Amino acid sequence: MRATSLYLVFGLVLLMAWTSEAQPQAAVPERCCFDFIDFQIPGKKIMSALRTSSHCPIPGVVVTTPRTEFCVKPDEPWIKKML
């Protein structure tokens, strides 16, 4: 009787785990900013400026130049004009 009860409980736990619809939300943004520059980039060198995803912990703007990418705080006055 004990083995049967154990198998029944184990089977129910497996069934609950298998049919569970509670899946973690795996929204992984492609780019997030964690370090921000404190200088202005000349407008003629900026190739693109894109806001980071709303899933990122800190809002930012990824600025691409011919050589590299920088993260800028979105409340910087000069980047507001660019956007």
N, C-alpha and C positions, 0 to 999 in steps of 0.2 A: 504494500500500500504506500509506503514512504517513497519508493522509487517512482511509482506512478504519479504521485503528487508533485514530486520534484520535476519530472519530465513535463508535466502539464504546465507548471509555473514557468519553467524555462521556455517552453514552446510559446506561451502567451507573451512573454517578454520579447522574444524574437519577432513575433508577429506584430507587436506594437512598434518595435523599432523599424521594422521593414515598411510598415504602412504609415509611418509618421510623415506628416506634411510640413512639419516645422523645420524648414531648411534655413541655414544662416544666409543672410543677404551678403553676397560676395561682390559688392560694387567696389572694384579696385580701380581708381583713376590712373590714367596713363602718366600724368605729370602732376606733382604737388610741389609747392614751394615751402622750404623750411629756413633757408638763408636768403636774405634780401640785400641788394646793393644799396648803398647810400649816396650814389652819385647819379647825375643825369646823363643819359646816352644821347648823343646828337641825333636829331630826327633823320638826317640823311643816311645814317648807318643802320637804322632799324628796318629790317625786312618784314617782320610781323610782330604783332603783340596780341596774345590770346589770354583770356581769363582762365584760371584753373577751374577744375570741376567743383561743383558744390559739395561733393563727397570728401574733398580735401579738408584737413583739420584747420588750416589757415588759408584765408583767401589770398590770392596773388595773381600777378600777370606775368606770363612768360614772354620775355622780349627776345627775339631772335635777331642776331646780327650776322654778317657774313662769316665771322670766325667762331662764335659761341652763342650760348643762351644765358640769359640773366633772369633772375626773379626780382620783381619790383612790387612794392606794396601798392595796392590799387587806390589808396587815398593820396598818393603823391600827385601834386598839381600838374606836373609835366606829363605824366602818363595818362591823366584824365583827358588832357587835350588830344593826345594821340588816339585814344579810344573813341 
